[in-house]
């Protein structure tokens, strides 16, 4: 009998496990969590652009923020989690 697949991670869990490594302290120029000024121009570009950056990487951020096991839906939830905190 095959093991049941693991439940998807929430946006907060993805952030805590993968994103916070850089976004908590602004490593490599990453916008810090809940910093409205840093996030505003990024948010203004729209969710599609944020997801392109997340999936493909941007500047010093590697593709998927190194969460290669994360689904696109999990990464979307993480981006929404960070955007919500910055608004």
Beta strands, then each sheet from edge to edge (+ up, - down):
end
